[in-house]
Amino acid sequence: MTYLLALLVAALGVAGVVLGEADDSPGLQFLGVVLVVGAVVFAVRLARRGRSR
């Protein structure tokens, strides 16, 4: 379930980057990149925590 949340946040970030590119909005692109990077970090931390148990 938590991986699904990370996937949805990453998809939202990708959409933000694409829409920011179409609208020429550097702020929206930056927020999209931050969302994608945050989702990847979150998923990696979940995977590492699950493996160590």
N, C-alpha and C positions, 0 to 999 in steps of 0.2 A: 504494500500500500504506500509506503513512504517513497519507494522508487517511482511509483506512478506520480506522486506529487513533484518529485524532482524532474521527471520528464515533462510534466505540464508546465512547470516554471521555465524550463529550458525552451519549450515551444513558444511560450509567451515572449521570452527574450528574443528568440529568432524573429518572431513577428514584429517586435519593436524595432529591431535592426532593419528589417525589410521596409517597414512603413516609414521609418526615419530616413531611409535612403530616398524613398519616393518623394517625401515631403521636404527633403534637404534640411533635416532637423538634427544637428549634432547631439543635442541633449537627449533626444529619444534614442538615438543610436547608442549613446553611452549607457543609458539605463538598460537597454536590451543586452549589451555586452556584460554589464554587471549582473543581470539576472542569469544569463547563461553560465558565467563563471561561478556564481554562487551555487547554482544547481549542480554543477559538476563537482564542486568541492563538497557539497552536502552528500551527494551520492557516493563519492570516494570514501568519505568519513564513515558513512553507514556500512559500506562494504568492508572496510578495515576493522571496524568495531565488531561486525558480525563474524569475521574470520577469527578474531582473537579469543572469542568465547569458547 
